[in-house]
Amino acid sequence: MKSAAFPSIRVEPELRAEVESVLAEGESLSQFVESSVRASLERRRVHAEFIARGLPSRDESRRTGDYVDADDVVAGLQRKLEAARARVTPASKTRK
């Protein structure tokens, strides 16, 4: 299969210089652009899948009236975070 090219884009010299300043060793501007496009594509794909799952879930919750209160969810996440921190903190103190 033949490869294809993205259209050229014009950018301010400052933006190009900023991008070039963060290139990894041996990385070309073209490689950076390609990896950026791939990452953006993946984010959009994941976002679309999230929405596709979320809308039916929302509709089902509206239909059944079965909701989980946001404060309960946040409290549960806070407990998990505190438990994880408790596991990590003693280990880091013993390394000093």
Contacts in CASP RR format, 6 or more apart in sequence:
PFRMAT RR
TARGET T0000
AUTHOR 0000-0000-0000
METHOD contacts of the structure
MODEL  1
MKSAAFPSIRVEPELRAEVESVLAEGESLSQFVESSVRASLERRRVHAEF
IARGLPSRDESRRTGDYVDADDVVAGLQRKLEAARARVTPASKTRK
6 33 0 8 1.000
6 37 0 8 1.000
16 29 0 8 1.000
19 29 0 8 1.000
19 32 0 8 1.000
20 29 0 8 1.000
23 29 0 8 1.000
23 32 0 8 1.000
60 66 0 8 1.000
61 67 0 8 1.000
END
